Structure formats: structure tokens, C-alpha cells
Amino acid sequence: MKIISLETFIVPPRWCFLKIATDEGLVGWGEPIVEGQAATVAAAVHDMSDYLIGRDPDTIEDIWQTLYRARFYRGGPVSMSAIAGIDQALWDLKGKRYGLPIYQLLGGAVRDRIQVYSWVGGDRVSDVVTAAQDRATQGFSAVKMNACEELHYIDSYAKLESVVERVASVRAALGSGFGIGVDFHGRLHRAMAKVLAKELEPYHLMFIEEPVLSENNDALREIAAHTSTPIATGERMFSRWDFKQLLQQGVVDIIQPDVSHAGGISETHRIATMAEAYDVALAPHCPLGPIALAACLQIDAISSNAFIQEQSLGIHYNVGNDLLDYLVDPTVFDYAAGYVTIPSGPGLGIQVDEERVREMAAIGHRWRNPIWRHADGSIAEW
């Protein structure tokens, strides 16, 4: 069997899908994407096609090493996301070729299902209590919300107090057994992150996420000294070498590699295993589409340190098209009692609706994240 083509599809709301075809008619699907840079990543995928056409798709590890090491410049979000989508598609092909889910090819599952959480509140956080109650009614047992909007290096404590009030209201409404994650989104800098982490401690959060940007991970040690709340980060880290430095610091409790950014299933598996050696939990980042979620669930199936999975159903970014719209059988992601069952079909365990993909790719998207500014006119972290 040989690879004969790579085809990308930029589809709304903000995703990019990849189809790898073979000379025997078998195809695999991946999701190579950097949110806001879909066309750039698609171009990177096609740039890599010279290393793939004519190759046996079974040689996944050699292809991964070729794409990573055989080119002088490596790493970064665009290159690693392109590799990630290719890697997902190759694993999908391999699973279909041998009639097995990917997790069986990687040693077999350690779990049948995994807890999932849902987003509430949007970018400019509002009405989180009603939204969280709705999610609880839908069967979710955990939610995540953004902490705040724009926040300067040193800013008003009134803004932090409003965050605490929102979190307190969700905790009061849903009780101590309900999971709450608060995503700082890298919008805070070290000084204010220390304060907010400490102020949120009484509400027994599931985690605080990205209290500072990943380029400031050295600040996590000081932030951790101000709270016992588990600290999560990793969505803007792209290889085992990025995570090696973080894990060696001993200040993170949960890593959140994105299977569509961090080199795909192959590399995320290695990152997860490395984290287990440091007694660190895994919660893969995934505010993306159905192919990315299916890839995450394959990793969750084989990772004993995985404990919860992000998913994008109903997320505020999904305007016009949602998680299930590109699947032939959307029931593969049925959520029950706060959990999703690991798909057990061949490859990724999903069937992509190619007709729908092609229809929506004709529309495409040019999604961009908002540009925020502080009151003084300077750029704020989004």
C-alpha cells in the first residue's frame, strides 16, 4: 500500500481536516490546525507531502521522525500541528487496514470511558451559573470557564473580585461534588496570577489552567507557592522537549497537550507516558473538531494518568457548525453521566461525512481570535 495524495479542507467554524488516500482505496483522516492559522497549517501539510507520497502508510514512526528531524528547522505550532494531522491520519489508516481501533495497536485500553467537561461563559464571561446548571442537567459533571477578560500586568482588584464571585456562585449552585476548572488563558501575568490563585483556593477547583503563558512557565513555581489548587498547562507546548523542561520543574499537576498541535497521537502518547513518570495527570486540550476529539480519546484509552477530556460541543466558538455535524454517526460521542465511551471502531473509531466536509469546505472560514486592548491602548492577552 502506498500514499498517493493529501487533501486538506478548511471547514467552519474554525477547523482544518486532512484526508490521506492510498492506492488501495483506503483513506485516513486527521485534523491539523492552529486556531486562527488554518490556511498556514494547511500549506505546511502540503509542503510536507514530498516526504509522504509513495510511502507505505504503516511506517508511522519513520515518517514522524522524517518530518521532524530530516528538516533543519523544527518545532513550533505550525510545523508540529501539520505533523499532528498527518500522524492522526496515518494511525487512522493503520487501524482501518488491520480492523482495529488505534488503542489496540498501542497496547490496548486501560479504560472503557472517560469523564468529559463542557465550556461555559464564553470569552467575556457571563451567566455562568445558568450555563453550568444547564450542563449539569445535560449530564455533565464538570465545566470550565474563562477567569477574566483583559488584565494588565498590575490591575484593579475589583476585576479579581468579580472572578471570585462568579466561581463562588457556581460552587454554591452546584455543590462540592461538581468539577470546576478555571482557565486563566494566559491573560494574567505573574503578579496578578499569584493573587487570583490564592483567592480561588477556598472553592476547591478541579484545576486552574494556564495561570501564565507557557513562555513564562518559570513563574509557576512562585504561583504554586500561593495555592494548593492543581495547576494545569500545556496547550501551547508542542513536543516532549517542551514538556521535559516543565516536568523537571515539578510545579505542574496536570498537563494538557493538544493532539492536533503536539505532534499527533505518536508524540502525545510519548508526552503522556513521560508525565506519568513525574506523577502528573493528563487532560488533553481539545476545543476543536470531531477528528481531534477522536484522536484524544485514543490517547485517553491507553494513558493511565488521563482523568478528564475537554470537548467542544456547544462551545462559544462553534457558530453555525458544531462537533457532531461532520460525522456519519454522531452517536459515537454520546455523553452519559458525565462520561464518553471510547470509540471502538477501526482507526479513530469515527466515520467522517466526506460529502458534508466538501460542501462546507466550499464555504470555508477565515476565523481569527479577537484583538483585545487595555484601557491605555496597549495590546492585551486574549
C-alpha positions in Angstrom: 0.0 0.0 0.0 1.3 3.5 -0.9 0.2 7.0 -0.1 -1.0 8.7 -3.3 -2.5 12.1 -2.1 -3.0 14.5 0.8 -6.1 16.8 0.6 -6.9 19.5 3.2 -10.3 21.0 3.9 -10.8 24.3 5.7 -14.2 24.0 7.2 -16.3 26.1 9.5 -16.4 27.0 12.3 -12.6 27.2 12.5 -11.2 23.8 11.7 -8.9 22.1 9.1 -9.4 18.5 8.1 -6.9 16.3 6.2 -7.6 13.2 4.1 -4.7 10.9 3.2 -5.5 8.5 0.4 -3.8 5.3 -0.7 -3.5 3.3 -3.9 -5.7 0.6 -2.4 -8.6 3.0 -1.8 -8.2 3.2 2.0 -8.2 6.7 3.5 -7.3 8.2 6.8 -8.4 11.4 8.4 -6.6 13.9 10.6 -7.1 17.4 12.0 -4.1 19.7 11.5 -5.0 23.1 12.8 -3.7 26.1 14.7 -6.8 28.2 15.6 -6.6 31.4 13.5 -3.9 30.0 11.2 -5.8 27.2 9.4 -4.5 28.2 5.9 -0.9 28.4 7.2 -1.1 24.9 8.6 -2.8 23.5 5.5 0.1 25.0 3.5 2.6 23.3 5.8 0.8 19.9 5.3 1.1 20.2 1.6 4.8 21.3 1.9 5.4 18.0 3.8 3.7 15.9 1.1 7.0 15.5 -0.7 8.1 13.2 2.2 4.8 11.2 2.1 3.8 10.5 -1.5 4.8 6.9 -2.4 5.5 5.9 1.2 3.9 2.9 3.0 1.5 4.5 5.5 2.3 1.7 8.0 5.7 3.2 8.7 4.3 5.8 11.0 7.3 6.3 13.3 9.8 6.6 10.5 7.5 9.1 8.8 7.2 11.1 12.0 10.9 11.2 12.5 11.5 12.2 8.9 9.0 15.1 9.2 10.5 16.2 12.5 14.3 15.5 12.1 15.1 15.4 8.4 14.4 19.2 8.0 16.8 21.6 9.6 14.2 23.8 11.3 11.8 22.1 13.6 9.2 22.6 16.3 6.7 25.4 16.8 2.9 25.4 16.5 2.6 25.4 12.7 5.0 22.6 11.9 4.0 20.4 14.8 0.3 20.9 14.1 0.9 19.9 10.4 2.8 16.8 11.7 -0.1 16.1 14.2 -2.8 16.0 11.5 -0.6 13.7 9.3 0.1 11.4 12.2 -3.6 11.2 13.1 -4.5 10.3 9.6 -1.7 7.6 9.4 -2.9 6.0 12.6 -6.5 6.1 11.3 -5.3 4.4 8.1 -3.4 1.7 10.1 -6.3 0.9 12.3 -8.6 0.6 9.3 -6.1 -1.6 7.5 -6.0 -4.1 10.3 -9.6 -3.7 11.5 -8.6 -2.4 15.0 -9.0 0.8 17.0 -5.8 2.7 17.4 -5.7 2.0 21.1 -5.4 -1.7 20.4 -2.4 -1.1 18.2 -0.8 0.9 21.1 -1.1 -1.9 23.7 -4.8 -1.9 24.5 -7.2 0.2 26.6 -6.8 0.8 30.3 -10.4 2.2 30.5 -13.7 2.0 28.6 -14.8 5.6 29.1 -13.5 8.9 30.4 -15.1 11.9 32.1 -15.7 14.9 29.9 -16.2 18.6 30.7 -18.1 21.4 29.0 -17.3 25.1 28.4 -19.5 27.8 29.9 -19.4 31.6 29.9 -17.6 32.4 26.6 -14.6 34.7 26.2 -16.2 37.6 28.0 -17.5 35.6 30.9 -21.3 35.9 31.6 -24.2 34.0 33.1 -22.0 31.1 34.2 -24.5 29.8 36.9 -27.4 29.3 34.4 -25.0 27.7 31.8 -23.4 25.4 34.4 -26.8 24.3 35.7 -27.8 23.6 32.1 -24.7 21.5 31.6 -25.5 19.6 34.8 -29.0 18.9 33.5 -27.5 17.6 30.3 -25.5 15.1 32.4 -22.1 16.8 32.6 -20.4 16.6 36.0 -17.7 19.3 35.3 -17.4 22.6 33.5 -14.6 25.0 32.6 -14.8 28.8 32.3 -12.5 31.6 31.5 -11.4 33.5 34.5 -11.4 37.1 33.3 -11.2 39.5 30.4 -8.3 41.9 29.8 -6.0 42.2 32.8 -2.9 44.4 32.8 0.4 43.4 34.5 -0.9 45.1 37.6 -4.6 45.8 37.6 -7.7 46.5 39.7 -8.5 44.1 42.5 -12.2 44.7 41.6 -11.6 42.6 38.4 -10.2 39.7 40.5 -13.1 40.0 43.0 -15.6 39.6 40.1 -13.8 36.3 39.1 -14.1 35.0 42.7 -17.8 36.0 42.8 -18.5 34.1 39.6 -16.7 31.0 40.8 -18.3 31.2 44.2 -21.8 31.4 42.6 -21.2 28.3 40.5 -19.9 26.4 43.5 -22.9 27.4 45.6 -25.3 26.5 42.9 -23.9 23.0 42.0 -22.3 21.8 45.3 -18.9 20.4 46.2 -19.2 17.3 44.0 -19.3 19.3 40.7 -16.0 19.9 38.9 -15.0 23.5 38.1 -12.0 24.4 36.1 -10.9 28.0 35.7 -8.9 28.9 32.6 -6.6 31.9 33.2 -5.9 31.6 29.4 -2.5 33.3 29.9 -4.4 36.6 30.3 -2.8 37.2 33.7 0.8 38.0 34.4 2.7 36.6 37.4 1.8 39.3 40.0 -2.0 39.1 39.5 -2.0 35.3 38.9 -0.5 34.8 42.3 -3.3 36.8 43.9 -6.1 35.1 42.0 -4.8 31.6 42.6 -4.8 32.3 46.3 -8.2 33.9 46.3 -9.8 31.0 44.4 -8.4 28.3 46.7 -11.4 28.1 49.0 -13.6 27.0 46.1 -11.8 23.7 45.7 -11.3 23.9 41.9 -10.6 20.9 39.7 -7.7 23.0 38.4 -6.5 26.4 37.3 -5.3 26.4 33.7 -2.5 28.4 32.1 -2.1 30.8 35.0 0.6 32.4 32.9 1.7 32.0 29.3 3.8 28.9 28.6 6.8 31.1 27.8 6.6 32.2 31.5 6.4 28.7 32.9 9.3 29.6 35.2 6.8 31.7 37.2 4.7 28.6 38.0 6.9 27.8 41.0 6.0 31.1 42.6 2.3 30.8 41.8 2.2 27.2 43.1 3.6 28.5 46.4 0.4 30.6 46.8 -2.2 27.8 46.3 -2.8 24.1 46.8 -5.2 24.1 43.7 -3.9 21.8 41.0 -2.1 23.7 38.2 -2.7 22.7 34.6 -1.0 23.9 31.4 0.4 22.7 28.1 -1.9 23.6 25.2 0.7 25.9 23.8 3.5 23.4 24.1 4.3 21.2 21.1 6.8 18.4 21.8 8.2 16.2 24.5 11.2 18.5 24.7 8.9 21.4 25.7 7.2 19.3 28.3 10.5 17.8 29.6 11.5 21.2 30.9 8.1 21.8 32.5 8.0 18.4 34.2 11.5 18.8 35.6 10.4 21.9 37.4 8.0 19.8 39.5 5.3 22.6 39.7 2.6 21.3 37.3 -0.1 18.8 38.3 -1.9 18.3 35.0 -0.6 18.5 31.5 -2.8 19.5 28.6 -1.1 18.6 25.3 -3.3 19.1 22.2 -3.3 16.1 19.9 -3.7 18.4 17.0 -0.8 20.7 18.0 1.7 18.5 19.8 2.8 16.1 17.1 -0.3 14.0 16.9 -1.1 10.6 18.6 2.6 9.4 18.4 4.1 12.4 20.2 1.2 13.0 22.7 1.5 9.3 23.7 5.1 9.9 24.5 4.4 13.1 26.4 1.6 11.4 28.4 4.0 8.5 29.4 6.7 10.9 30.4 4.3 12.8 32.6 3.2 9.6 34.3 6.8 9.1 35.4 6.6 12.5 37.2 3.2 11.6 38.8 1.4 14.2 36.7 -2.1 13.8 35.4 -3.2 14.1 31.7 -6.2 16.1 30.4 -5.8 16.6 26.7 -6.7 20.0 25.3 -9.4 19.8 22.6 -11.7 22.8 21.9 -11.6 21.5 18.3 -13.5 19.2 15.9 -14.5 15.6 15.8 -11.3 14.2 14.4 -9.2 15.8 17.1 -11.6 14.6 19.8 -11.4 11.0 18.4 -7.6 11.2 18.5 -7.7 12.4 22.1 -9.9 9.6 23.1 -7.5 7.1 21.7 -4.8 8.6 23.9 -7.1 8.6 26.9 -7.8 4.9 26.3 -4.1 4.0 26.7 -3.0 6.5 29.3 -3.4 5.5 32.9 -2.8 9.1 34.1 -5.7 10.5 31.9 -8.6 11.7 34.1 -10.8 14.1 32.1 -11.3 15.1 28.5 -12.1 18.6 27.0 -14.6 18.6 24.2 -16.2 21.3 22.1 -19.9 20.5 21.9 -21.8 23.8 22.3 -18.6 25.8 22.8 -18.9 29.5 22.0 -16.6 29.2 19.0 -18.9 26.7 17.2 -21.2 29.1 15.4 -23.1 27.6 12.5 -21.4 24.2 12.7 -20.7 22.0 15.8 -18.8 19.0 16.9 -21.2 16.4 15.5 -22.1 17.9 12.2 -19.3 16.2 10.2 -19.9 12.7 11.4 -22.0 10.0 9.6 -22.9 8.6 13.1 -22.9 11.4 15.7 -23.9 8.9 18.5 -20.3 7.8 18.6 -19.8 10.7 21.0 -22.9 10.2 23.1 -22.3 11.5 26.6 -23.8 9.8 29.6 -23.5 10.6 33.3 -20.6 12.9 32.5 -18.6 10.4 30.6 -18.0 9.4 26.9 -17.3 5.9 25.8 -14.0 5.3 24.0 -14.9 4.7 20.3 -14.1 1.1 19.4 -14.4 1.1 15.6 -11.3 0.7 13.4 -8.8 3.5 13.4 -10.1 6.7 15.1 -13.4 4.9 15.5 -15.4 7.6 13.7 -16.8 7.9 10.1 -16.2 11.3 8.6 -19.1 12.6 6.4 -16.9 13.5 3.4 -19.9 14.9 1.4 -20.6 17.3 4.2 -16.9 18.2 4.6 -16.6 19.0 0.9 -19.8 21.0 1.0 -18.6 23.2 3.9 -15.0 23.4 2.6 -16.5 25.3 -0.4 -17.7 27.9 2.2 -14.5 27.7 4.3 -13.7 30.2 7.0 -11.2 32.8 8.0 -11.6 32.6 11.7 -9.4 35.0 13.8 -9.3 35.4 17.5 -10.3 38.8 18.9 -7.7 41.5 19.3 -8.1 43.0 22.8 -6.6 46.2 24.1 -6.2 47.6 27.6 -7.8 50.9 28.5 -4.4 52.6 27.7 -4.5 51.3 24.2 -1.8 48.6 24.5 -2.4 45.1 23.3 -3.9 42.7 25.9 -3.5 38.9 26.0 -6.6 37.2 24.6 
